Amino acid sequence: MAVCLVMQFTGVDAAKYEAVMEKLGLQSANANWPKGIISHVAGFDSDGMYVVDVWESQRDFDTFADSRLKPAFEAVGGLPMPRVTTFDVHNSYST
């Protein structure tokens, strides 16, 4: 079952996000998106960064987080622990 993760990173700006995306190899037309990701959206407000991901399973996200995301966070000097809301996807639509 697909899972949605809403992650709020207080104090994180666009430069830090772009640095992580570069370390992950997700900045080019030939981006190396991980197995299991369905969609990714990121944005900012005065409090920091928000990321909304939909994954085929929690296991797919956990594998990506352990193997690629955490090392990328460390490589750019770390990020604060996000506030995470997770839920099973009941319905979705995209164009």
Secondary structure, 3 states (H helix, E strand, C coil): CCEEEEEEEECCCHHHHHHHHHHHCCCCCCCCCCCCEEEEEEEEECCEEEEEEEECCHHHHHHHHHHHHHHHHHHCCCCCCCEEEEEECCCCCCC
